[in-house]
Amino acid sequence: MLNLLSLAIGLISIVPVLFALLPLLGWANWFILPLPVVGVIIGSLAHGKAGRNLNLIVLCVAVVRLMLGHGIF
């Protein structure tokens, strides 16, 4: 059950992260970051690993985008 919840959080959070990949919208990742972090925490409590891994990938994409835009762009 927790794995499905974590997968749902990951799928919900991937849409705004992909939107924030557009130029000049990197600042939106600051508001999106807590969602995959919660998904990672819930996914680590589950027996399955799919939800945790999806949220880790979303989190890495958001953090790399913030690093490339120096946290603003």
N, C-alpha and C positions, 0 to 999 in steps of 0.2 A: 504494500500500500504506500509506504513512504517512497519507494522507488518511482511509482507512478506519479506521485505528487512532485517529486524532484524533476522528472521528465517534463511534466506540465509547466513547471516554473522555467525550465530551460527553453522550452518551445515558445513560451510567452516572452521571455527576455531576449531571444535571438532576433526578433523582429525589430525592436528599437535599436539594438546594437548594429544591425545591418543598415538601418536608416542613418545612424550616427557616423557611418563610414563616409558619407558624402562630405565634400569639402566644406569647411567652416561650420560644421555641426558636431565636431569632436567634443565640445563642451558638454553635450548631452549625455556622454558616457558617465559623467560624474553622478548624474541622477539615476542612471541605469545600473551602476555597479552593485548596489546593495541587493538587488534581486538575484543575480546569479550566486552571490555569496551565501544568501539564505538557501538557495538550491543546493549548493555544495554541502552545507551543514546538514540539511535534511537528507541528501543523498549519501552522506557518510554514515548516517544512522541506519540506512536501509541495508538489506542483504545483497541486493543487486548493485551493479556498478555502473549501469548505463546512465542513470540520471546524474550521478556525480560526475561522470566523464563528460557528459554534454554540458553541464554547467561550468566545468573547468575550461572547456574549449571556448565557451561564450565569454567567460571571464578573461581568458588570455587574449582573445581578439579585442575586447574592450580596453584592456590595459596596454596592449601594443599600440592601438590607435591613439590612446592618450599620450603615450611616449613619443610617437611620431609627430603629434601636433603640439608637443610641449605642454600638454594639459589644457590648452585653450582652443586651438583650431582643430 
